[in-house]
Amino acid sequence: MSTLQFDVVIVGSGIAALTTALAAAPRRVALVTRGDVGNDGASRWAQGGIAVALAEGDSPDLHADDTLLAGAYLNDVASVRRMTAAAGVSVQWLEGIGARFDRDAHGYVLGREAAHTHPRIVHASGDASGAEVMRALRAAALAAVHIRRFEHATATGLLRRGDRVIGVQAVAPVGSMNLVAPTTVLATGGIGALYRHTTNPASADGSGLGLALAVGAALSDLEFVQFHPTALAPADGHSGQLPLLTEALRGAGAVLIDACGRRFMPGYARDAELAPRDVVARAVWQELELGRNVYLDATLAIGSEFARRFPTVHASCRARGIDPSREPIPVVPAQHYHMGGIAVDSSGASSVAGLYAVDEVARSGVHGANRLASNSLLEGLVFGRALGVHLSGLPICDDLPRDLPGGPVALDVPASIDARIRDLMWRHAGLVRDGAGLGAAAMELDALQVQARSFPLALSRIRVARALVEAALQRRDSLGAHFRRDARVARSA
């Protein structure tokens, strides 16, 4: 079992992980990722872009106001205003390292998405924003001499000395290793693999939350799970990642209809298709529960311009034999984003010494009960850079043990256990919940832990699911993305 020492160990390689790593120079950084750097995780799949207040009449304060409203005012106000104020300079920083955003003769092309009062979404190649941002960040990270990459490596546990985290144990193609550092950052993304339908890649399985739970780190707001209203419906009942149909389609005028061509959203919300995501997602879910197929129709609003304006979505549809410029697209809701996570302070520090968290795995307070569209890449960018700068100023500590325990860890998650978790969470901790269903899920997850005791990663996943179910049980009212049909009072952003 080899032991290597660094100043910072970062688990993940999405937008937050890479911005943190780059900004932490000249500290020695170890970057641990289960795939290729910059290509593993949800960031590269983002279509919506980055929210930044640049339009005439817009401002960071107005962006903050929209964020607070969408989050049902459960947000941390100071964190929200810090994020929106830093949006412009952060996008400029991305351009400085080579990211190319869509521009016209007047500057950035700004799109509008649901619950935004102004056009303020900066895109790249129409609907390929995440891919372009990650291309630029990956190139910068590969060129950075202070970053050492451990690709196709899985973090299986956090190392501790007393009550302090001092690195991670990881399994890589070359074998097991201990990566020791005074500071460890979890930037592992979301929890999509806990649900039947998700827009997230398979690596978004709640692993960071599981690592944090194992060392007693405080978690917060786990019950707030966002579901995207429009993922491309599977043709064969497929479970797992589904292609996302960006919210910018509805911002451009696409409408939701049933099989008879009836537009139903005006009956659910005043803002119809531009209502907050939780409202639109539950409306789609309700229509499906009534036995009606649901479609996103862009034939009139976008039509022949579809391939040019939304090339990623167009390619996904054409792969399914659908021409979105001429026919409606079948859709289902899908788990998309997790507002809760590891509770962190303004610097990104968790309740456990030496352990930090950033972006989706963290509960930074910026999203509250429901994330505003296109604030996710922005959060990772702003708070990742801030965390990296903070870590670069910490004193170097070489007084760390090298004789640490370790050994092989089973990395497989049996398909039967994976399917059971996804089914339980989709049915009982999904878009619409109630006490009876959540209680049943809790009991079944407890029983499932016994079956999974020989599979550490499966067991970790079950414990994360169980903690989320418990949080949903404890919050008896409906708020933002957490909707209980048995609540006495229903509130929504």
Salt bridges, closest charged atoms under 4 A:
ASP7 OD1 - ARG28 NH2 2.95
ASP36 OD1 - HIS152 NE2 2.84
ASP58 OD1 - HIS118 ND1 3.87
ASP58 OD1 - ARG120 NH2 2.78
ASP61 OD1 - ARG81 NH1 3.55
ASP65 OD1 - ARG81 NH2 3.35
ASP66 OD2 - ARG120 NH1 2.79
GLU95 OE1 - ARG103 NH2 3.09
GLU132 OE1 - ARG100 NH2 3.86
GLU132 OE2 - ARG135 NH2 2.77
ASP205 OD1 - ARG34 NH2 2.99
ASP205 OD2 - ARG461 NH2 3.18
ASP221 OD2 - ARG363 NE 2.71
GLU223 OE2 - ARG475 NE 2.54
GLU247 OE1 - ARG250 NH2 3.30
GLU247 OE1 - ARG277 NE 2.44
ASP258 OD2 - ARG262 NE 2.91
ASP271 OD1 - ARG270 NE 3.92
GLU273 OE1 - ARG263 NH2 2.59
ASP278 OD2 - ARG282 NH2 3.11
GLU287 OE1 - ARG262 NH2 2.99
GLU287 OE1 - ARG292 NH1 3.12
GLU305 OE1 - ARG308 NH2 2.58
ASP323 OD2 - ARG326 NE 3.54
GLU379 OE1 - HIS367 NE2 2.74
ASP398 OD1 - ARG28 NH2 3.52
ASP418 OD2 - ARG422 NE 3.23
ASP418 OD1 - ARG461 NH1 3.03
ASP423 OD1 - ARG196 NH2 2.55
ASP423 OD2 - ARG420 NH1 3.22
ASP423 OD2 - ARG427 NE 2.92
ASP434 OD2 - ARG485 NE 2.99
GLU444 OE1 - ARG420 NH2 2.10
ASP446 OD1 - ARG466 NE 2.89
GLU470 OE1 - ARG466 NH1 3.12
ASP477 OD2 - ARG491 NH2 2.81
ASP486 OD2 - ARG484 NH2 2.96
